[in-house]
């Protein structure tokens, strides 16, 4: 159980077997463009290394 849920107490009972999901805003957040840029740069480095340029 997460620390946040321990502080808030148990979740209320939900009907019909539905599950209540908590949204966690913790962690590292990157814009999608940053992730794509890192992936492209990594791919270029790998391609250059495979070609013997590095």
N, C-alpha and C positions, 0 to 999 in steps of 0.2 A: 504494500500500500504506500502511496506517495506521502511525503511529509505534509503536503497541502491538505490531503484528505484526512489525515490524522488530526490536523488542527481544526478542520471544519466539522469533524464528526462523521458518522456514517451517512451515506446518501439515503434519501427517502425512498420508500418502496415505490416502484413504478408498475404500472398496469400492463397486462398482456405480454409479459416477458420482455418488454422493451428495456434497453440498457441506457443508462445515463452516462454520457461521455464528458469528461472534463477537458477543457482546453488549457494546455500548458503554454505559456508564453516565454518559457525559459529556454536557454540554449542559444547557439550561434545562428544568426539569420543572415543569409546572403541574398542579394538580388539575383534573379535568374541569369541576367546578362553577365554577372561576374563569374558564375559557375560555368557558363558556356565559354567565356574568354579563357578561363583556366584550362578547360578541356581542350580547346583549340591550340593553345600554347603548348600544352603537354604533348599533343599529337604531332605538332611541328618538330619539337625536340626529338621525339622518338623517330620520326621519319628522317630527320637529318642524321641521327646517330646510326640508323640502319643503312643509310647511303654512304656512310663513312666520312661525312663532312665534319663531324665533331670528334 
